[in-house]
Amino acid sequence: MQCAPFEIGAFSTYPTRSSWDAAAVEIVGTMLERWHLTPGTALVGGEAASVITVTTRDGEPAILKVGYPHPEAIWEAVALEAYGPGNAPRVLRQDPWTWSLLLERIDPGTDLAQSELGVMEKLGAGVTLLRRISSISPPDGIPDLREIVGAYLTSASRRLSVQRAELENLGVLRAVEAGLSDAYDLIATDRRSALLHGDLNPHNVLRGSNGWRVIDPKPVRGDLEYDVWPLVSQLPASVALGDRLEATGVDVRRAARWGVVRAALSVTWAIEDRVSTHPAVRELREWTTLLSVL
């Protein structure tokens, strides 16, 4: 099918997360009826989407995903279609206005984080997928890193004015400032136009009957090294971070610089969301230490 970007008009319809939460159950019910789906098990709730297993009118297993409207996911359906069925689930139906997708169900659907593979085997599977999708020509309209990261930096700069004291108490103020500063140079020197996933963490790589596939992209065009951070960071620490990064085969120093940037942003988001900062702070220190020896 011909996929389209999700409609940005949904941002005004659901201006807050709570407004979407209040409507999500009704939207799911509407799409079940409209697409003649029999509901199964809820897979995700309260994160970035409501996701349930369904059976189509023809008796085929599928996944219904109703997404929370947010800028990073506008081009999700377009990217999934561009990746192709060997790299991602097929988009069976789409309603851009309600941010709804009917997707091929990946069976057995074990994610990379939970698989029985060793750390380096997991990394190899993830990197293989990254290289496959990044070899695909990005569809027209996919935003580039200057746009996406530029928006992150603008909001992070505003947060710093109120987070400075807390960051100082955590001992990472200089590391955060250095990471955010370096991000401007990274996006200014970005010369690649690879189609990236945007959030290639191990939970977004699922095993299908014919191999591994990606889900939940936040598609962007740019540096291949940008996409390495979530995969490398979220694999078990039984293998040193430097060894994990080296095994990706990308520009190690540039990937480490992106790692510091993205870890620095994670710290500021954790403070803003009032969740535990310990994992993000630990990760920022680890990436900063690695970069210092490269």
KEDREN-865363 format. One record per residue (C-alpha): residue number from 1; residue in three letters; x, y, z. Coordinates in nm, 3 decimals. Layout:
<pts>
+-----+------+---------+---------+---------+
! seq ! type !       x !       y !       z !
+-----+------+---------+---------+---------+
! NUM !  ALA !       X !       Y !       Z !
...
+-----+------+---------+---------+---------+
</pts>
This chain:
<pts>
+-----+------+---------+---------+---------+
! seq ! type !       x !       y !       z !
+-----+------+---------+---------+---------+
!   1 !  MET !   0.000 !   0.000 !   0.000 !
!   2 !  GLN !   0.102 !   0.365 !  -0.032 !
!   3 !  CYS !   0.180 !   0.495 !   0.316 !
!   4 !  ALA !   0.165 !   0.861 !   0.414 !
!   5 !  PRO !   0.305 !   1.070 !   0.698 !
!   6 !  PHE !   0.071 !   1.090 !   0.995 !
!   7 !  GLU !  -0.139 !   1.405 !   1.012 !
!   8 !  ILE !   0.008 !   1.682 !   1.229 !
!   9 !  GLY !  -0.344 !   1.811 !   1.291 !
!  10 !  ALA !  -0.360 !   1.549 !   1.566 !
!  11 !  PHE !  -0.122 !   1.766 !   1.771 !
!  12 !  SER !  -0.394 !   2.025 !   1.820 !
!  13 !  THR !  -0.662 !   1.758 !   1.871 !
!  14 !  TYR !  -0.452 !   1.603 !   2.149 !
!  15 !  PRO !  -0.240 !   1.891 !   2.286 !
!  16 !  THR !  -0.136 !   1.697 !   2.597 !
!  17 !  ARG !  -0.053 !   1.337 !   2.671 !
!  18 !  SER !  -0.344 !   1.314 !   2.913 !
!  19 !  SER !  -0.587 !   1.426 !   2.642 !
!  20 !  TRP !  -0.468 !   1.144 !   2.416 !
!  21 !  ASP !  -0.476 !   0.890 !   2.700 !
!  22 !  ALA !  -0.840 !   0.979 !   2.761 !
!  23 !  ALA !  -0.925 !   0.918 !   2.394 !
!  24 !  ALA !  -0.704 !   0.618 !   2.317 !
!  25 !  VAL !  -0.952 !   0.347 !   2.421 !
!  26 !  GLU !  -1.222 !   0.500 !   2.201 !
!  27 !  ILE !  -0.983 !   0.530 !   1.905 !
!  28 !  VAL !  -0.882 !   0.165 !   1.941 !
!  29 !  GLY !  -1.247 !   0.061 !   1.951 !
!  30 !  THR !  -1.323 !   0.267 !   1.642 !
!  31 !  MET !  -1.038 !   0.111 !   1.445 !
!  32 !  LEU !  -1.133 !  -0.242 !   1.552 !
!  33 !  GLU !  -1.481 !  -0.183 !   1.416 !
!  34 !  ARG !  -1.375 !   0.005 !   1.103 !
!  35 !  TRP !  -1.119 !  -0.255 !   0.999 !
!  36 !  HIS !  -1.329 !  -0.555 !   1.113 !
!  37 !  LEU !  -1.070 !  -0.679 !   1.363 !
!  38 !  THR !  -1.110 !  -0.922 !   1.652 !
!  39 !  PRO !  -0.901 !  -0.802 !   1.949 !
!  40 !  GLY !  -0.651 !  -1.023 !   2.126 !
!  41 !  THR !  -0.388 !  -0.932 !   2.383 !
!  42 !  ALA !  -0.268 !  -0.583 !   2.472 !
!  43 !  LEU !   0.107 !  -0.561 !   2.417 !
!  44 !  VAL !   0.186 !  -0.202 !   2.508 !
!  45 !  GLY !   0.006 !   0.058 !   2.712 !
!  46 !  GLY !   0.094 !   0.403 !   2.836 !
!  47 !  GLU !   0.417 !   0.451 !   2.641 !
!  48 !  ALA !   0.406 !   0.584 !   2.285 !
!  49 !  ALA !   0.112 !   0.378 !   2.161 !
!  50 !  SER !  -0.166 !   0.135 !   2.235 !
!  51 !  VAL !  -0.073 !  -0.194 !   2.068 !
!  52 !  ILE !  -0.284 !  -0.511 !   2.062 !
!  53 !  THR !  -0.279 !  -0.839 !   1.876 !
!  54 !  VAL !  -0.577 !  -0.879 !   1.644 !
!  55 !  THR !  -0.723 !  -1.117 !   1.391 !
!  56 !  THR !  -0.849 !  -0.981 !   1.060 !
!  57 !  ARG !  -1.184 !  -1.065 !   0.904 !
!  58 !  ASP !  -0.996 !  -1.313 !   0.683 !
!  59 !  GLY !  -0.855 !  -1.489 !   0.990 !
!  60 !  GLU !  -0.501 !  -1.352 !   0.957 !
!  61 !  PRO !  -0.302 !  -1.254 !   1.266 !
!  62 !  ALA !  -0.197 !  -0.890 !   1.278 !
!  63 !  ILE !  -0.108 !  -0.603 !   1.510 !
!  64 !  LEU !  -0.315 !  -0.289 !   1.565 !
!  65 !  LYS !  -0.108 !   0.009 !   1.673 !
!  66 !  VAL !  -0.266 !   0.341 !   1.767 !
!  67 !  GLY !   0.012 !   0.588 !   1.823 !
!  68 !  TYR !   0.040 !   0.889 !   2.048 !
!  69 !  PRO !   0.091 !   1.184 !   1.810 !
!  70 !  HIS !   0.444 !   1.318 !   1.849 !
!  71 !  PRO !   0.682 !   1.475 !   1.595 !
!  72 !  GLU !   0.940 !   1.194 !   1.589 !
!  73 !  ALA !   0.683 !   0.940 !   1.465 !
!  74 !  ILE !   0.519 !   1.141 !   1.185 !
!  75 !  TRP !   0.704 !   0.941 !   0.917 !
!  76 !  GLU !   0.684 !   0.599 !   1.086 !
!  77 !  ALA !   0.455 !   0.432 !   0.831 !
!  78 !  VAL !   0.649 !   0.574 !   0.537 !
!  79 !  ALA !   0.975 !   0.440 !   0.680 !
!  80 !  LEU !   0.833 !   0.094 !   0.750 !
!  81 !  GLU !   0.715 !   0.072 !   0.391 !
!  82 !  ALA !   1.052 !   0.191 !   0.262 !
!  83 !  TYR !   1.245 !  -0.062 !   0.472 !
!  84 !  GLY !   1.063 !  -0.345 !   0.297 !
!  85 !  PRO !   0.914 !  -0.673 !   0.428 !
!  86 !  GLY !   1.254 !  -0.833 !   0.485 !
!  87 !  ASN !   1.353 !  -0.560 !   0.729 !
!  88 !  ALA !   1.026 !  -0.454 !   0.895 !
!  89 !  PRO !   0.664 !  -0.568 !   0.932 !
!  90 !  ARG !   0.441 !  -0.494 !   0.635 !
!  91 !  VAL !   0.193 !  -0.211 !   0.674 !
!  92 !  LEU !  -0.144 !  -0.366 !   0.591 !
!  93 !  ARG !  -0.358 !  -0.059 !   0.654 !
!  94 !  GLN !  -0.307 !   0.297 !   0.776 !
!  95 !  ASP !  -0.528 !   0.578 !   0.899 !
!  96 !  PRO !  -0.309 !   0.891 !   0.911 !
!  97 !  TRP !  -0.571 !   1.095 !   1.099 !
!  98 !  THR !  -0.598 !   0.865 !   1.400 !
!  99 !  TRP !  -0.230 !   0.760 !   1.382 !
! 100 !  SER !  -0.341 !   0.400 !   1.340 !
! 101 !  LEU !  -0.155 !   0.116 !   1.173 !
! 102 !  LEU !  -0.251 !  -0.242 !   1.098 !
! 103 !  LEU !   0.076 !  -0.431 !   1.080 !
! 104 !  GLU !   0.193 !  -0.777 !   0.991 !
! 105 !  ARG !   0.241 !  -0.976 !   1.311 !
! 106 !  ILE !   0.601 !  -1.086 !   1.356 !
! 107 !  ASP !   0.613 !  -1.439 !   1.492 !
! 108 !  PRO !   0.758 !  -1.542 !   1.733 !
! 109 !  GLY !   0.836 !  -1.174 !   1.797 !
! 110 !  THR !   1.114 !  -1.221 !   2.053 !
! 111 !  ASP !   1.304 !  -0.897 !   2.088 !
! 112 !  LEU !   1.679 !  -0.879 !   2.063 !
! 113 !  ALA !   1.719 !  -0.785 !   2.428 !
! 114 !  GLN !   1.539 !  -1.103 !   2.541 !
! 115 !  SER !   1.693 !  -1.343 !   2.290 !
! 116 !  GLU !   1.931 !  -1.620 !   2.393 !
! 117 !  LEU !   2.213 !  -1.482 !   2.175 !
! 118 !  GLY !   2.538 !  -1.361 !   2.323 !
! 119 !  VAL !   2.609 !  -0.988 !   2.342 !
! 120 !  MET !   2.823 !  -0.976 !   2.029 !
! 121 !  GLU !   2.577 !  -1.190 !   1.833 !
! 122 !  LYS !   2.298 !  -0.952 !   1.931 !
! 123 !  LEU !   2.510 !  -0.658 !   1.825 !
! 124 !  GLY !   2.584 !  -0.825 !   1.493 !
! 125 !  ALA !   2.214 !  -0.883 !   1.424 !
! 126 !  GLY !   2.129 !  -0.522 !   1.505 !
! 127 !  VAL !   2.413 !  -0.375 !   1.300 !
! 128 !  THR !   2.327 !  -0.597 !   1.003 !
! 129 !  LEU !   1.973 !  -0.457 !   1.008 !
! 130 !  LEU !   2.104 !  -0.102 !   1.046 !
! 131 !  ARG !   2.326 !  -0.139 !   0.742 !
! 132 !  ARG !   2.043 !  -0.287 !   0.537 !
! 133 !  ILE !   1.795 !  -0.011 !   0.611 !
! 134 !  SER !   2.058 !   0.262 !   0.579 !
! 135 !  SER !   2.136 !   0.144 !   0.225 !
! 136 !  ILE !   1.780 !   0.230 !   0.119 !
! 137 !  SER !   1.717 !   0.569 !  -0.041 !
! 138 !  PRO !   1.524 !   0.784 !   0.209 !
! 139 !  PRO !   1.173 !   0.871 !   0.091 !
! 140 !  ASP !   1.108 !   1.237 !   0.017 !
! 141 !  GLY !   1.016 !   1.431 !   0.328 !
! 142 !  ILE !   1.204 !   1.229 !   0.590 !
! 143 !  PRO !   1.361 !   1.490 !   0.822 !
! 144 !  ASP !   1.737 !   1.516 !   0.857 !
! 145 !  LEU !   1.951 !   1.530 !   1.169 !
! 146 !  ARG !   1.983 !   1.907 !   1.151 !
! 147 !  GLU !   1.609 !   1.937 !   1.194 !
! 148 !  ILE !   1.558 !   1.667 !   1.456 !
! 149 !  VAL !   1.868 !   1.724 !   1.669 !
! 150 !  GLY !   1.837 !   2.098 !   1.625 !
! 151 !  ALA !   1.493 !   2.082 !   1.788 !
! 152 !  TYR !   1.634 !   1.866 !   2.070 !
! 153 !  LEU !   1.910 !   2.120 !   2.133 !
! 154 !  THR !   1.672 !   2.415 !   2.138 !
! 155 !  SER !   1.456 !   2.252 !   2.406 !
! 156 !  ALA !   1.762 !   2.128 !   2.598 !
! 157 !  SER !   1.906 !   2.479 !   2.611 !
! 158 !  ARG !   1.583 !   2.601 !   2.771 !
! 159 !  ARG !   1.594 !   2.317 !   3.025 !
! 160 !  LEU !   1.952 !   2.396 !   3.122 !
! 161 !  SER !   1.852 !   2.730 !   3.266 !
! 162 !  VAL !   1.647 !   2.554 !   3.535 !
! 163 !  GLN !   1.850 !   2.231 !   3.561 !
! 164 !  ARG !   2.195 !   2.378 !   3.606 !
! 165 !  ALA !   2.205 !   2.340 !   3.984 !
! 166 !  GLU !   2.075 !   1.983 !   3.975 !
! 167 !  LEU !   2.323 !   1.888 !   3.704 !
! 168 !  GLU !   2.600 !   2.038 !   3.916 !
! 169 !  ASN !   2.489 !   1.831 !   4.214 !
! 170 !  LEU !   2.491 !   1.520 !   3.996 !
! 171 !  GLY !   2.845 !   1.602 !   3.885 !
! 172 !  VAL !   2.764 !   1.606 !   3.514 !
! 173 !  LEU !   2.702 !   1.971 !   3.429 !
! 174 !  ARG !   3.024 !   2.005 !   3.230 !
! 175 !  ALA !   2.967 !   1.674 !   3.051 !
! 176 !  VAL !   2.614 !   1.777 !   2.953 !
! 177 !  GLU !   2.729 !   2.119 !   2.832 !
! 178 !  ALA !   3.016 !   1.963 !   2.635 !
! 179 !  GLY !   2.785 !   1.708 !   2.473 !
! 180 !  LEU !   2.525 !   1.964 !   2.371 !
! 181 !  SER !   2.795 !   2.193 !   2.237 !
! 182 !  ASP !   2.951 !   1.915 !   2.030 !
! 183 !  ALA !   2.612 !   1.830 !   1.883 !
! 184 !  TYR !   2.616 !   2.156 !   1.688 !
! 185 !  ASP !   2.943 !   2.056 !   1.522 !
! 186 !  LEU !   2.817 !   1.705 !   1.449 !
! 187 !  ILE !   2.505 !   1.824 !   1.269 !
! 188 !  ALA !   2.703 !   2.094 !   1.087 !
! 189 !  THR !   2.947 !   1.833 !   0.953 !
! 190 !  ASP !   2.685 !   1.567 !   0.876 !
! 191 !  ARG !   2.742 !   1.478 !   0.512 !
! 192 !  ARG !   2.556 !   1.148 !   0.496 !
! 193 !  SER !   2.196 !   1.098 !   0.394 !
! 194 !  ALA !   2.143 !   0.742 !   0.516 !
! 195 !  LEU !   1.791 !   0.635 !   0.609 !
! 196 !  LEU !   1.812 !   0.570 !   0.982 !
! 197 !  HIS !   1.580 !   0.410 !   1.235 !
! 198 !  GLY !   1.621 !   0.681 !   1.497 !
! 199 !  ASP !   1.566 !   0.455 !   1.800 !
! 200 !  LEU !   1.742 !   0.129 !   1.721 !
! 201 !  ASN !   1.740 !  -0.014 !   2.071 !
! 202 !  PRO !   1.732 !  -0.393 !   2.127 !
! 203 !  HIS !   1.359 !  -0.387 !   2.211 !
! 204 !  ASN !   1.284 !  -0.249 !   1.864 !
! 205 !  VAL !   1.446 !  -0.546 !   1.688 !
! 206 !  LEU !   1.221 !  -0.854 !   1.673 !
! 207 !  ARG !   1.284 !  -1.206 !   1.553 !
! 208 !  GLY !   1.052 !  -1.320 !   1.276 !
! 209 !  SER !   1.026 !  -1.652 !   1.099 !
! 210 !  ASN !   1.268 !  -1.521 !   0.835 !
! 211 !  GLY !   1.511 !  -1.333 !   1.057 !
! 212 !  TRP !   1.527 !  -1.007 !   1.247 !
! 213 !  ARG !   1.315 !  -0.702 !   1.171 !
! 214 !  VAL !   1.281 !  -0.351 !   1.311 !
! 215 !  ILE !   0.972 !  -0.188 !   1.459 !
! 216 !  ASP !   0.877 !   0.155 !   1.594 !
! 217 !  PRO !   1.110 !   0.374 !   1.387 !
! 218 !  LYS !   1.158 !   0.745 !   1.446 !
! 219 !  PRO !   1.300 !   0.788 !   1.096 !
! 220 !  VAL !   1.566 !   1.042 !   1.012 !
! 221 !  ARG !   1.831 !   1.100 !   0.745 !
! 222 !  GLY !   2.195 !   1.147 !   0.835 !
! 223 !  ASP !   2.502 !   0.996 !   1.000 !
! 224 !  LEU !   2.503 !   0.620 !   1.032 !
! 225 !  GLU !   2.693 !   0.676 !   1.359 !
! 226 !  TYR !   2.391 !   0.852 !   1.510 !
! 227 !  ASP !   2.191 !   0.527 !   1.510 !
! 228 !  VAL !   2.449 !   0.315 !   1.693 !
! 229 !  TRP !   2.404 !   0.462 !   2.042 !
! 230 !  PRO !   2.079 !   0.293 !   2.160 !
! 231 !  LEU !   2.183 !  -0.049 !   2.031 !
! 232 !  VAL !   2.529 !  -0.039 !   2.185 !
! 233 !  SER !   2.419 !   0.125 !   2.510 !
! 234 !  GLN !   2.131 !  -0.107 !   2.590 !
! 235 !  LEU !   2.308 !  -0.438 !   2.537 !
! 236 !  PRO !   2.446 !  -0.606 !   2.851 !
! 237 !  ALA !   2.762 !  -0.454 !   2.997 !
! 238 !  SER !   2.933 !  -0.795 !   3.015 !
! 239 !  VAL !   3.129 !  -0.674 !   2.711 !
! 240 !  ALA !   3.310 !  -0.340 !   2.747 !
! 241 !  LEU !   3.144 !  -0.041 !   2.581 !
! 242 !  GLY !   3.451 !   0.024 !   2.366 !
! 243 !  ASP !   3.453 !  -0.334 !   2.240 !
! 244 !  ARG !   3.083 !  -0.318 !   2.160 !
! 245 !  LEU !   3.129 !   0.005 !   1.971 !
! 246 !  GLU !   3.437 !  -0.119 !   1.783 !
! 247 !  ALA !   3.243 !  -0.424 !   1.666 !
! 248 !  THR !   2.987 !  -0.208 !   1.483 !
! 249 !  GLY !   3.241 !  -0.124 !   1.212 !
! 250 !  VAL !   3.142 !   0.244 !   1.202 !
! 251 !  ASP !   3.355 !   0.553 !   1.265 !
! 252 !  VAL !   3.419 !   0.481 !   1.633 !
! 253 !  ARG !   3.511 !   0.833 !   1.743 !
! 254 !  ARG !   3.216 !   0.994 !   1.566 !
! 255 !  ALA !   2.981 !   0.732 !   1.710 !
! 256 !  ALA !   3.123 !   0.797 !   2.057 !
! 257 !  ARG !   3.064 !   1.170 !   2.013 !
! 258 !  TRP !   2.702 !   1.097 !   1.924 !
! 259 !  GLY !   2.688 !   0.868 !   2.226 !
! 260 !  VAL !   2.788 !   1.156 !   2.456 !
! 261 !  VAL !   2.535 !   1.386 !   2.290 !
! 262 !  ARG !   2.246 !   1.144 !   2.320 !
! 263 !  ALA !   2.338 !   1.044 !   2.674 !
! 264 !  ALA !   2.355 !   1.414 !   2.772 !
! 265 !  LEU !   2.008 !   1.469 !   2.628 !
! 266 !  SER !   1.883 !   1.166 !   2.822 !
! 267 !  VAL !   2.002 !   1.319 !   3.149 !
! 268 !  THR !   1.813 !   1.643 !   3.083 !
! 269 !  TRP !   1.498 !   1.453 !   2.985 !
! 270 !  ALA !   1.519 !   1.237 !   3.299 !
! 271 !  ILE !   1.535 !   1.547 !   3.517 !
! 272 !  GLU !   1.245 !   1.708 !   3.331 !
! 273 !  ASP !   1.031 !   1.393 !   3.358 !
! 274 !  ARG !   1.120 !   1.349 !   3.726 !
! 275 !  VAL !   1.236 !   0.991 !   3.682 !
! 276 !  SER !   1.554 !   0.836 !   3.818 !
! 277 !  THR !   1.860 !   1.003 !   3.673 !
! 278 !  HIS !   2.102 !   0.730 !   3.782 !
! 279 !  PRO !   2.096 !   0.521 !   3.459 !
! 280 !  ALA !   2.135 !   0.827 !   3.235 !
! 281 !  VAL !   2.412 !   0.977 !   3.448 !
! 282 !  ARG !   2.600 !   0.648 !   3.457 !
! 283 !  GLU !   2.570 !   0.615 !   3.081 !
! 284 !  LEU !   2.687 !   0.972 !   3.018 !
! 285 !  ARG !   2.995 !   0.915 !   3.231 !
! 286 !  GLU !   3.071 !   0.590 !   3.051 !
! 287 !  TRP !   3.048 !   0.748 !   2.706 !
! 288 !  THR !   3.246 !   1.055 !   2.815 !
! 289 !  THR !   3.524 !   0.832 !   2.952 !
! 290 !  LEU !   3.531 !   0.628 !   2.632 !
! 291 !  LEU !   3.550 !   0.938 !   2.413 !
! 292 !  SER !   3.838 !   1.075 !   2.618 !
! 293 !  VAL !   4.062 !   0.780 !   2.521 !
! 294 !  LEU !   3.976 !   0.761 !   2.153 !
+-----+------+---------+---------+---------+
</pts>
